[in-house]
Amino acid sequence: MVDQQEPQPRRELRSRVKRYALVAALVATALAVWGIGSRIAAREQLRRTTAAEAVLTVATAKPVLSNAGNELVLPGIVQAYTESPIYARTNGYLKVWYTDIGARVHKGQLLAQIETPEVDRELAQARADLDTAEANFALSKITNERWQGLLKKQAVSKQDADNRAGDAAAKAAMVESALQNVKRLSDLESFKRVIAPFDGVVTARNTDVGYLINAGQAPGTELFRLADIHKLRIYAQVPEAYAAAAQTGVKAELHFAERPGKTYEAEAVRTSNALDPSARTLQVELQLDNREARLFPGSYTEVHFKLPSSTETLRLPANTILFRAQGLQVAVVENRDTIEIKNVDQGRDFGKTVEILNGLSPNDMVVINPPDSIETGTRVHIAPAPQSSADQSGGAHAAP
């Protein structure tokens, strides 16, 4: 009854307020639902973004199969074909020397003379002892012959005749002993003439007039050093990976610092046929004709081997290598999303690229500039390969 008696304007106002309140409630509810939904969506987006950013994006490169037979460059040690120190074989003082460093000598040429007064006196005494022994033997021989004649006539006993025969034999042995002593001292005296054992060049003279000479090979007692340089021997240590290809007859070029721009042909004449267990290398000897004596033993050379083309190895960019306590390693992407760390054996270093001897296959995808923290099992995303300038220019020309 009261409601029916309420004025019309008031009822309209109340109805309007109710509508406004309902609209406000609906708006508030919509805002609350939108706010909660947006927060949930933002949280989900953040989760997806965080998960995506947690996956490392990497650039990769494949090993390049190269022909190792092109060239193998190794350091070489140059030695004379024959080199020998010249020692004294007798004691004394250096009387005179005839050749100095750089002198070319021939086999049998006199290099120096040693004054040996003690040996000379010993030789004179030995010759006198030989004369005495020969005189005693001559007398004993005559006596023995006489007693043998008397024994035939039974004028003396057989025992006395045997004593004379034994004395003659002993005197003959003394003559032989004295003769051998004379020969020994004669040989020692002949050693005072120091002669060249072969044709060559004197590369060192370590004595002078008046020096005390002692026979033997004690350190620092060599008088001269002689080298035959008509040929040179070059020794190189070939890594194990190329040992099978470095056989006798393999050609090589030699480069010397003192001869810039010039190359010398050489050939492997022999190998050690065994690897050095500490370095895992094969020693190869090459020989080089040096009759004009333009090259020097003891110099450094680069040996450029021309190995057979059947040997192939892999090359990688240098910035793919990890240097760790376990050795050289690389990070390889497996199944396009997982890292596997592999140990590798490095060969030659070419600066921007390195040679890989073992540990990789040509189809492996190796990470470029891998972070130090990368480990086996790390999840990664492979970055798309950058478009080359040629492709970009081609696309520009294709556009209308």
FITORLO-307817 format. One record per residue: x, y, z of N, C-alpha, C in turn; residue in one letter. Coordinates in steps of 0.05 Angstrom, whole numbers, padded with zeros to 5 digits, always signed. Each point is the difference from the previous one (the first is absolute). Layout:
REM FITORLO-307817
XYZXYZXYZA
...
END
This chain:
REM FITORLO-307817
+00016-00024+00000-00016+00024+00000+00017+00025+00000M
+00022-00003+00016+00018+00023+00003+00014+00006-00027V
+00007-00024-00013+00014+00003-00026-00018+00013-00020D
-00026-00008+00001-00017+00012-00020-00005+00029+00005Q
+00003+00008+00026-00004+00028+00006+00025+00017-00004Q
+00024-00014-00006+00026+00014-00004-00002+00016-00026E
+00010+00023+00000-00002+00016-00024+00015-00012-00023P
-00009+00005-00024+00011-00011-00024+00030+00009-00004Q
+00007+00024+00004+00028+00008-00004+00019-00015+00018P
-00009-00005+00024+00018-00014+00019+00005-00028-00009R
-00022-00013-00009+00003-00028-00009+00018-00001-00025R
-00001+00018-00018+00017+00000-00023+00029+00004+00008E
+00004+00018+00020+00028+00004+00010+00012-00025+00012L
-00018-00013+00016+00011-00025+00013+00006-00021-00022R
-00017-00003-00019+00004-00019-00022+00026+00006-00015S
+00004+00027-00005+00024+00008-00014+00025-00006+00016R
-00001+00004+00026+00023-00006+00017+00006-00030+00000V
-00021-00016+00000+00005-00029-00001+00013-00009-00026K
-00009+00013-00022+00013-00007-00025+00029+00008-00001R
+00005+00025+00011+00028+00009+00001+00017-00018+00017Y
-00011-00009+00022+00015-00018+00018+00006-00027-00014A
-00021-00009-00014+00004-00026-00014+00021+00003-00022L
-00001+00022-00015+00020+00005-00020+00028+00002+00012V
+00001+00016+00022+00026+00003+00014+00011-00027+00009A
-00017-00017+00010+00008-00027+00010+00010-00016-00024A
-00015+00001-00022+00008-00015-00023+00027+00010-00011L
+00003+00027+00000+00026+00011-00009+00022-00008+00018V
-00005+00001+00026+00021-00007+00020+00007-00030-00004A
-00020-00016-00004+00005-00029-00003+00016-00004-00026T
-00007+00014-00021+00014-00003-00026+00029+00009+00003A
+00004+00023+00015+00027+00009+00004+00016-00020+00017L
-00012-00011+00020+00014-00019+00016+00008-00025-00016A
-00020-00010-00017+00006-00023-00016+00022+00006-00020V
-00001+00024-00013+00021+00008-00019+00027+00003+00013W
+00000+00012+00025+00026+00003+00014+00012-00027+00007G
-00017-00018+00010+00011-00026+00007+00009-00015-00024I
-00016+00002-00022+00008-00014-00025+00026+00011-00011G
+00002+00027+00000+00025+00012-00011+00024-00007+00017S
-00003-00001+00026+00022-00008+00017+00008-00029-00005R
-00020-00018-00004+00006-00028-00006+00014-00002-00027I
-00010+00016-00020+00013-00001-00027+00028+00011+00001A
+00004+00022+00015+00027+00011+00003+00019-00020+00013A
-00011-00013+00021+00017-00019+00014+00008-00023-00019R
-00019-00009-00016+00005-00022-00019+00020+00009-00022E
-00004+00025-00009+00019+00011-00019+00028+00002+00011Q
+00002+00009+00025+00026+00002+00014+00013-00027+00003L
-00017-00020+00006+00011-00027+00002+00011-00010-00026R
-00016+00005-00022+00009-00008-00026+00026+00015-00009R
+00000+00026+00006+00023+00016-00007+00025-00009+00015T
-00004-00005+00026+00023-00009+00016+00010-00027-00009T
-00018-00018-00007+00008-00026-00009+00014+00002-00027A
-00010+00019-00017+00013+00003-00026+00028+00012+00002A
+00002+00020+00019+00026+00013+00003+00020-00018+00015E
-00010-00020+00014+00018-00018+00014+00014-00019-00019A
-00011-00005-00024+00012-00017-00020+00021+00017-00015V
+00025-00010+00000+00022+00014-00012-00002-00001-00030L
+00002+00023-00013+00000+00002-00029+00029+00000-00010T
+00006-00019-00017+00028-00004-00009+00001+00000-00030V
+00024+00009-00010+00006-00003-00028+00018-00024-00004A
-00003-00014-00022+00014-00025-00004+00015+00001-00027T
+00020-00018-00001+00015-00004-00025+00006-00029-00003A
+00001-00010-00024+00007-00027-00006+00030-00002-00007K
+00013-00022+00009+00029-00003-00009+00002-00002-00030P
+00021+00011-00010+00005+00000-00029+00020-00022-00006V
-00006-00018-00018+00018-00022-00007+00021+00011-00019L
+00025-00001+00008+00021+00011-00016+00020-00022-00008S
+00014+00006-00021+00020-00020-00011+00026+00006+00014N
+00008-00017+00019+00025+00004+00014+00024-00005-00018A
-00004-00011-00024+00022-00006-00018+00011+00025-00014G
-00014+00023+00003+00010+00024-00013+00028+00007+00009N
+00003+00002+00026+00026+00008+00011+00001-00004+00030E
+00022-00009+00010+00005-00003+00028+00026+00015+00006L
-00002+00021+00017+00023+00017+00005+00010-00007+00028V
+00026-00006+00002+00012-00008+00026+00027+00013+00002L
+00010+00006+00024+00027+00010+00003+00020-00023-00005P
+00023+00007-00011+00021-00019-00006+00026+00007+00012G
+00016-00020+00007+00027+00004+00011+00019-00008-00022I
+00018+00018-00006+00020-00004-00022+00026-00009+00013V
+00011-00022-00010+00026-00010+00010+00018-00007-00024Q
+00026+00001+00005+00019-00009-00020-00004-00029-00007A
+00008-00008-00024-00003-00028-00007+00017-00017+00018Y
+00024+00009+00006+00017-00013+00020+00014+00021+00017T
-00001-00003+00026+00013+00020+00017+00014-00015+00023E
+00025+00007+00005+00016-00015+00020+00018+00019+00015S
+00002-00003+00027+00021+00014+00015+00027-00015-00003P
+00021+00015-00001+00027-00011-00003+00014+00002+00027I
+00006-00024+00012+00013-00001+00026+00029-00009-00004Y
+00016+00005+00020+00028-00009+00001+00001-00029+00010A
+00018-00016-00011+00004-00027+00009+00026-00004+00014R
+00014+00022+00006+00025-00002+00015+00003+00025+00017T
+00017-00001+00020+00004+00022+00018+00024+00017-00009N
-00002+00026+00006+00023+00018-00006-00009+00029-00001G
+00013+00016-00017-00006+00028-00003-00004+00006-00029Y
-00019+00018-00007-00004+00006-00028+00024+00015-00011L
+00011-00011-00020+00024+00013-00012-00008+00021-00021K
-00019-00007-00017-00008+00018-00021-00027-00009-00011V
-00017+00018-00009-00024-00007-00014+00000+00013-00028W
-00012-00013-00019+00001+00009-00028-00027+00009-00011Y
-00022-00006+00012-00026+00007-00011-00016+00014+00022T
-00016+00020-00009-00018+00014+00018-00028-00004-00009D
-00019+00013+00014-00029-00004-00007-00005+00010-00028I
-00017-00015-00014-00007+00007-00027+00018-00012-00021G
+00022-00012+00008+00019-00012-00019-00012-00026-00012A
+00003-00003-00025-00008-00025-00014+00024-00019+00000R
-00004-00023+00010+00022-00020+00002-00008-00025-00014V
+00020-00017-00007-00005-00025-00013+00009-00023+00019H
-00011-00023-00005+00007-00023+00016+00030-00005+00001K
+00011-00003+00024+00029-00004+00003+00016+00025+00003G
-00013+00023-00003+00015+00026+00002+00008+00005+00029Q
+00024+00011+00003+00011+00006+00027-00013+00024+00012L
-00012-00003+00023-00014+00022+00013+00018+00013+00021L
+00015-00016+00015+00017+00011+00021+00021-00021+00008A
+00020+00009+00014+00021-00018+00011+00002+00004+00030Q
+00004-00023+00014+00003+00000+00029+00029-00008+00007I
+00011+00015+00018+00027-00007+00009-00003-00019+00024E
+00013-00024-00003-00003-00021+00020+00027-00010+00009T
+00014+00015+00017+00027-00009+00009+00000-00026+00016P
-00021-00004+00017+00000-00024+00016-00004-00025-00018E
-00018+00003-00020-00004-00023-00017+00025-00006-00017V
+00013+00021-00009+00025-00004-00015+00021-00015+00016D
+00003+00007+00026+00019-00014+00017-00009-00028+00005R
-00025-00005+00004-00010-00027+00005+00005-00017-00025E
-00004+00012-00024+00004-00015-00024+00030-00007-00004L
+00017+00018+00007+00029-00005-00002+00008-00023+00020A
-00012+00001+00024+00006-00021+00020-00011-00026-00010Q
-00024+00000-00012-00012-00025-00010+00017-00013-00022A
+00011+00017-00017+00017-00010-00021+00026-00012+00011R
+00011+00013+00021+00024-00011+00013-00007-00027+00013A
-00023-00002+00013-00008-00025+00012-00004-00022-00021D
-00010+00008-00023-00003-00019-00022+00027-00010-00009L
+00020+00018-00002+00027-00009-00008+00011-00019+00020D
-00003+00006+00026+00010-00018+00021-00014-00027-00002T
-00026+00000-00004-00015-00025-00001+00009-00017-00024A
+00005+00014-00023+00009-00015-00024+00028-00011+00004E
+00018+00015+00014+00027-00011+00005-00001-00024+00019A
-00016+00002+00021-00003-00023+00018-00012-00024-00014N
-00019+00005-00018-00013-00022-00014+00021-00013-00019F
+00016+00016-00013+00020-00011-00019+00019-00018+00015A
+00010+00009+00024+00018-00017+00015-00014-00025+00009L
-00024+00003+00010-00015-00023+00010-00006-00020-00023S
-00005+00010-00023-00005-00017-00023+00024-00016-00008K
+00024+00013+00000+00025-00014-00007+00005-00022+00021I
-00003+00008+00026+00005-00020+00021-00019-00023-00002T
-00024+00004-00006-00020-00022-00003+00008-00018-00023N
+00009+00011-00022+00008-00016-00023+00024-00018+00007E
+00019+00012+00015+00023-00016+00009-00008-00023+00018R
-00017+00006+00019-00008-00021+00019-00017-00022-00014W
-00014+00008-00020-00015-00021-00015+00019-00018-00015Q
+00022+00011-00010+00021-00017-00013+00013-00019+00019G
+00007+00011+00025+00012-00017+00020-00019-00022+00009L
-00026+00007+00001-00020-00020+00008-00001-00024-00019L
+00004+00006-00026+00000-00022-00019+00024-00018+00004K
+00022+00011+00010+00023-00017+00006+00000-00011+00028K
-00023+00006+00014-00003-00009+00028+00022+00009+00018Q
+00010+00026-00007+00021+00012+00017-00012+00015+00023A
-00025+00007-00001-00014+00014+00021-00027-00014+00005V
-00010+00007+00024-00026-00013+00006-00023+00014-00014S
-00021-00014-00004-00024+00012-00014-00011+00023+00016K
+00001-00002+00027-00010+00022+00017+00015+00026-00006Q
+00026-00001-00002+00015+00024-00005-00006+00011-00028D
-00003-00017-00019-00007+00009-00027-00027+00013-00001A
-00020-00012+00015-00026+00013+00001+00001+00027+00014D
+00016+00003+00020+00003+00026+00013+00010+00021-00019N
+00019-00007-00017+00010+00019-00019-00021+00006-00021R
-00016-00019-00008-00022+00005-00020-00021+00018+00012A
-00007-00005+00026-00020+00017+00013+00010+00029+00003G
+00026+00003+00006+00011+00027+00002-00001+00015-00027D
+00006-00015-00021-00001+00013-00027-00029+00008-00007A
-00020-00017+00007-00028+00008-00005-00008+00024+00016A
+00009+00001+00026-00007+00023+00016+00013+00026-00011A
+00025-00002-00009+00013+00023-00012-00014+00009-00025K
-00011-00019-00016-00015+00007-00024-00026+00015+00007A
-00013-00008+00022-00024+00013+00009+00006+00029+00009A
+00023+00003+00014+00008+00026+00009+00005+00019-00024M
+00011-00011-00021+00005+00016-00025-00027+00009-00011V
-00020-00018-00001-00026+00007-00011-00014+00021+00018E
+00003-00002+00026-00012+00019+00018+00013+00028-00003S
+00027+00000-00003+00013+00026-00004-00007+00012-00027A
-00004-00017-00020-00008+00010-00026-00028+00013+00000L
-00018-00013+00014-00028+00011+00002+00000+00026+00016Q
+00017+00003+00020+00002+00025+00015+00011+00022-00018N
+00019-00007-00017+00011+00020-00019-00022+00009-00019V
-00016-00019-00010-00022+00007-00018-00021+00018+00014K
-00006-00007+00025-00020+00017+00015+00010+00028+00003R
+00025+00003+00008+00011+00027+00004+00003+00015-00027L
+00006-00015-00021+00001+00012-00026-00027+00011-00009S
-00021-00016+00006-00027+00010-00006-00006+00026+00016D
+00007-00001+00026-00004+00024+00016+00015+00024-00011L
+00024-00005-00009+00016+00022-00011-00012+00010-00026E
-00012-00018-00015-00012+00008-00025-00025+00018+00005S
-00012-00003+00023-00024+00016+00007+00007+00029+00005F
+00026+00006+00002+00006+00028+00004-00005+00016-00026K
-00005-00014-00021-00008+00013-00025-00031-00003-00001R
-00014+00022+00004-00029+00001+00000-00009+00004-00029V
-00014-00020-00012-00007+00001-00028-00031-00001-00002I
-00010+00010-00023-00028+00000-00006-00010-00027-00007A
-00021-00011+00012-00010-00026-00007-00017-00001-00025P
-00010+00023-00010-00015+00001-00024+00001+00028-00011F
-00010+00003-00025-00002+00027-00012-00021+00016+00014D
+00006+00025+00005-00020+00017+00014+00010+00028+00006G
-00015+00013+00017+00006+00027+00009+00005+00000+00030V
+00021+00014+00008+00006+00003+00029-00020+00021+00011V
-00017-00009+00018-00020+00018+00012+00008+00009+00028T
+00021-00011+00012+00008+00009+00026+00029-00007+00004A
+00015+00018+00014+00027-00005+00008+00002+00007+00030R
+00004-00019+00017-00001+00004+00029+00028-00003+00013N
+00021+00005-00015+00027-00003+00011+00018+00022-00012T
+00024+00002+00011+00019+00019-00010+00028-00009+00007D
+00020+00012-00011+00028-00008+00005+00006+00002+00030V
+00012-00022+00010+00008-00001+00028-00021-00012+00018G
-00024-00006-00010-00021-00012+00017+00009-00028+00008Y
-00007-00007+00025+00005-00027+00010-00021-00018-00012L
+00010-00022-00013-00018-00018-00014-00002-00026+00016I
-00025-00009+00006-00005-00025+00014-00015-00018-00019N
+00008-00025-00002-00014-00019-00017-00027-00007+00012A
-00020-00004-00018-00026-00009+00009-00022+00019-00008G
-00024-00005+00010-00024+00015-00008-00012+00014+00024Q
+00016+00010+00018-00011+00015+00023-00013+00025-00011A
-00021+00010+00014-00014+00024-00010+00019+00024-00003P
-00002+00013-00023+00016+00024-00005+00028-00005-00010G
+00006-00026-00006+00028-00006-00009+00001-00004-00030T
-00021+00004-00015+00002-00003-00029+00017+00022-00012E
+00017-00008-00019+00018+00020-00012-00014+00015-00023L
-00014-00015-00017-00013+00011-00023-00028-00013-00002F
-00017+00013-00016-00025-00013-00008-00002+00002-00030R
-00005-00022-00013+00000-00002-00029-00027-00008-00010L
-00010+00013-00021-00027-00006-00011+00002-00003-00030A
-00013-00021-00009-00003-00004-00029-00027+00011-00009D
+00000+00022-00014-00025+00015-00007-00006-00002-00030I
+00012-00019-00014-00008-00002-00028-00029-00009-00003H
-00010-00014+00021-00028-00006+00003-00009+00008+00028K
-00026+00006+00003-00010+00007+00026-00022-00020+00007L
-00001-00006+00025-00022-00017+00011-00020+00019+00014R
-00026-00004-00006-00021+00016+00012-00018-00019+00015I
-00004+00005+00026-00017-00018+00016-00025+00016+00008Y
-00023-00014-00004-00026+00012+00008-00016-00021+00016A
-00016+00010+00018-00017-00018+00017-00028+00002-00010Q
-00010-00022-00013-00026+00000-00012-00020-00010+00020V
-00023+00014+00004-00020-00009+00020-00011-00027-00008P
-00011-00014+00020-00009-00027-00003-00022-00002-00022E
-00017+00021-00002-00022-00002-00020+00010-00001-00028A
+00025+00009-00005+00011+00000-00027+00022-00020-00004Y
+00006-00016+00021+00022-00018-00001-00002-00020-00023A
-00024-00010-00004-00004-00020-00021+00006+00011-00028A
-00005+00026-00003+00004+00013-00027+00029+00009-00004A
+00015+00003+00022+00028+00010-00002+00019-00023-00004A
+00000-00011-00024+00016-00023-00007+00025+00009-00016Q
+00019-00018-00003+00023+00005-00016-00008+00008-00029T
+00012+00021-00010-00006+00010-00026-00019+00023-00001G
-00011+00008+00023-00019+00023+00000+00016+00025-00006V
-00011+00017-00017+00013+00024-00008-00006+00022+00021K
+00018+00019+00001-00003+00023+00018+00015+00024-00011A
-00009+00024+00008+00013+00025-00007+00011+00012+00026E
+00024+00010-00001+00013+00012+00023+00002+00030-00004L
-00008+00014+00022+00001+00030+00000+00019+00008+00022H
+00020+00017-00007+00020+00009+00019-00003+00030+00003F
+00003+00009+00026-00003+00029+00005+00022+00016-00013A
+00024-00012-00002+00022+00015-00012-00002+00001-00031E
-00019-00015-00011-00004-00001-00029-00029+00007-00006R
-00009+00024+00005-00029+00006-00004-00007-00002-00029P
-00024-00011-00004-00010-00002-00028+00011-00024-00015G
+00018-00015+00011+00011-00023-00014-00009-00026+00014K
-00005-00020-00017-00008-00026+00010+00020-00021-00009T
+00004-00021+00016+00018-00021-00007-00014-00027+00001Y
+00003-00015-00021-00013-00026-00001+00016-00021+00016E
-00015-00016+00015+00012-00021+00016-00018-00025-00001A
+00011-00022+00009-00015-00025+00000+00006-00016+00025E
-00021-00012+00011+00004-00017+00024+00015-00026-00008A
+00023-00004+00013+00016-00024-00007-00004-00022+00020V
-00009+00006+00024-00005-00021+00020-00017+00011+00023R
-00013-00018+00014-00015+00008+00025+00009-00019+00022T
-00007+00008+00024+00008-00017+00023-00018-00025+00003S
-00022-00001-00015-00019-00023+00001-00009-00005+00029N
+00000+00020+00017-00010-00003+00027-00007+00028+00010A
-00022+00002+00015-00008+00025+00011+00014+00006+00027L
+00007+00025+00004+00011+00008+00025-00022-00002+00021D
+00003-00017+00021-00022-00004+00019-00007+00025+00016P
+00018+00019+00003-00007+00024+00015-00014+00021-00017S
+00008+00003-00025-00012+00020-00018-00019-00011-00020A
-00001-00027-00004-00017-00012-00020+00006+00010-00028R
+00025+00002-00006+00009+00010-00027+00019-00020-00013T
+00001+00002-00026+00017-00018-00016+00023+00018-00011L
+00025-00009+00005+00023+00015-00010+00005-00008-00029Q
+00001+00021-00017+00004-00003-00028+00026+00014-00008V
+00017-00013-00015+00025+00012-00010-00002+00006-00029E
+00006+00025-00008+00002+00008-00027+00029+00007-00006L
+00007+00000-00026+00027+00008-00008-00002+00021-00022Q
+00019+00018+00002+00001+00023-00019+00028+00003-00011L
+00002+00002-00026+00026+00005-00013+00010+00028+00007D
+00025+00002+00010+00011+00025+00009+00029+00003-00010N
+00005-00009-00025+00027+00001-00010+00011+00028-00002R
-00017+00020-00004+00009+00027-00002+00003+00013+00028E
-00007-00014+00021+00003+00009+00027-00014+00027+00005A
-00024+00002-00011-00016+00025+00005-00016-00002+00026R
-00005-00024+00009-00016-00003+00024+00018-00010+00023L
-00008+00006+00024+00017-00006+00023-00013-00021+00019F
+00016-00019+00009-00010-00018+00020-00006+00015+00026P
-00020-00009+00014-00008+00014+00025-00021+00021-00004G
-00007+00006-00025-00020+00021-00005-00028-00011+00003S
-00020+00018+00001-00028-00007+00003-00013+00000-00028Y
-00017-00019-00005-00015+00000-00025-00028-00009+00004T
-00018+00009-00017-00027-00010-00001-00002-00022-00022E
-00010-00023+00009-00003-00022-00019-00029-00002-00009V
-00005+00004-00025-00027-00001-00012-00003-00027-00013H
-00012-00019+00014-00004-00027-00011-00023+00001-00020F
+00003-00015-00021-00021-00005-00020-00011-00028+00005K
-00018-00002+00018-00010-00027+00008-00021-00010-00020L
-00004-00026-00002-00021-00010-00018-00027+00011+00007P
-00017+00003-00021-00026+00013+00004-00021-00018+00013S
+00007-00024+00007-00020-00018+00012-00006+00007+00029S
+00016+00015+00012-00004+00007+00029-00018+00024+00002T
-00023-00002+00014-00018+00022+00003-00005+00006+00030E
-00002+00025+00007-00005+00008+00027-00022+00021+00001T
-00009+00006+00024-00021+00020+00004+00012+00026+00010L
-00013+00022-00008+00008+00026+00010-00024+00015+00012R
+00006+00014+00023-00021+00015+00014+00010+00028+00004L
-00019+00019+00003+00008+00027+00009+00014-00001+00027P
+00020+00017+00003+00015-00001+00025-00017+00007+00024A
-00021+00016-00003-00017+00009+00022-00020-00021+00009N
+00002-00025-00009-00017-00021+00009+00013-00018+00022T
+00026+00005+00004+00015-00018+00018-00003+00009+00029I
-00005-00019+00018-00001+00004+00029+00026-00011+00012L
+00014+00017+00015+00025-00009+00013-00006-00005+00029F
-00001-00026+00007-00007-00008+00027+00021-00020+00011R
-00004-00006+00026+00019-00018+00013+00000-00028-00013A
-00023-00008-00012-00001-00026-00013+00013+00000-00027Q
+00009+00024-00010+00013+00002-00026-00017+00017-00018G
+00005-00002-00026-00015+00016-00019-00027-00013-00004L
-00022+00017+00001-00027-00010-00003-00016+00019-00018Q
-00022-00011-00011-00019+00016-00016-00028-00007+00010V
-00018+00019-00004-00028-00005+00007-00016-00006-00026A
-00012-00023-00001-00015-00010-00024-00029-00001+00007V
-00017+00011-00018-00029+00000+00003-00011-00027-00010V
-00013-00015+00018-00012-00025-00007-00030+00004-00001E
-00014-00013-00019-00029+00002-00003-00009+00028-00002N
+00017+00018-00008-00006+00028-00005-00008+00016+00024R
+00003-00011+00024-00008+00015+00024+00016-00007+00025D
+00019-00019-00001+00014-00009+00024+00030+00000-00006T
+00015+00009+00020+00029+00002-00003+00014-00026+00009I
+00020-00009-00015+00018-00022+00008+00028+00010-00002E
+00016-00002+00021+00028+00008+00000+00017-00023-00010I
+00017+00006-00020+00017-00021-00011+00030+00008+00002K
+00017-00019+00006+00029+00005+00000+00010-00004-00028N
+00019+00018-00008+00011-00001-00026+00030+00001+00001V
+00013-00009-00021+00029+00002-00003+00006+00020-00022D
+00015+00021+00007+00006+00021-00018+00025-00006-00016Q
+00000+00006-00026+00023-00002-00017+00014+00027-00004G
+00001+00008-00025+00013+00026-00006-00018+00023+00007R
+00012+00023+00007-00015+00024+00006+00005+00019-00023D
-00022+00007-00014+00002+00018-00023-00009+00029+00006F
-00001+00006+00026-00008+00027+00008-00030+00002+00004G
-00015+00005-00022-00030+00002+00003-00013-00027+00002K
+00014-00021-00010-00011-00027+00002+00021-00019+00012T
-00009-00022+00011+00018-00020+00011-00007-00027-00012V
+00019-00017-00001-00004-00027-00011-00008-00019+00022E
-00021-00016-00004-00009-00019+00019+00006-00028-00010I
+00017-00015+00015+00009-00026-00008-00020-00022+00008L
-00011+00002+00024-00018-00020+00011-00021+00013+00017N
-00023-00014+00002-00021+00009+00018-00025+00011-00013G
+00000+00007-00026-00023+00011-00013-00006-00014-00026L
-00025+00003-00009-00007-00009-00027-00009+00024-00017S
+00000-00003-00026-00006+00023-00017-00028+00011+00004P
-00019-00015+00011-00028+00009+00004-00005+00012+00027N
+00019+00001+00017-00004+00012+00027-00004+00030-00003D
-00019+00010+00017-00006+00029+00001+00014+00011+00025M
+00021+00015-00004+00017+00009+00022-00007+00029+00007V
-00002+00006+00026-00008+00026+00010+00024+00019-00004V
-00006+00024-00011+00019+00021-00003+00000+00018+00025I
+00023+00007+00010+00003+00016+00025-00016-00011+00023N
+00004-00025+00007-00016-00012+00022+00008+00013+00026P
-00020+00005+00018+00007+00011+00027+00015-00020+00016P
+00015+00010+00019+00016-00019+00017-00018-00018+00017D
-00024+00009+00006-00018-00016+00017-00015-00022-00014S
+00003-00002-00026-00016-00020-00016+00009-00028+00008I
-00019-00018+00003+00005-00027+00008-00017-00019-00017E
+00006-00026+00002-00016-00020-00013-00028+00000+00012T
-00021+00000-00017-00028+00001+00008-00012+00027+00000G
+00016+00021-00004-00011+00027-00001-00019+00003-00024T
-00024+00012+00005-00020+00004-00021+00007+00026-00015R
-00001-00001-00026+00007+00022-00017-00020+00004-00022V
+00002+00023-00012-00016+00007-00024+00020+00008-00021H
-00002-00011-00024+00019+00006-00021-00010+00026-00014I
+00018+00020+00000-00007+00025-00014-00001-00004-00030A
-00018+00013-00014-00001-00003-00029+00026+00012-00012P
+00008-00013-00022+00025+00009-00013-00005+00028-00012A
+00020+00018+00003-00003+00027-00010-00002+00000-00031P
-00017+00017-00010-00003+00002-00029+00024+00013-00012Q
+00011-00012-00021+00024+00011-00012-00007+00026-00016S
+00020+00016-00005-00005+00025-00014-00009-00006-00029S
+00009-00022-00011-00008-00007-00027-00030-00006-00001A
-00010-00014+00022-00029-00006+00001-00016+00025+00003D
+00011+00018+00018-00015+00025+00005-00001+00017-00026Q
+00021+00001-00014+00000+00016-00025-00018-00013-00021S
+00000-00027+00000-00018-00014-00019-00029+00006+00007G
-00007+00000+00026-00027+00006+00008-00008+00029-00008G
+00019+00018+00003-00006+00028-00007-00006+00003-00030A
+00015-00014-00016-00005+00001-00029-00026-00013-00008H
-00008-00020+00017-00025-00014-00007-00025+00016+00007A
+00003+00019+00018-00023+00015+00009-00010+00018-00023A
-00026+00004-00002-00011+00016-00021+00005+00030+00005P
END
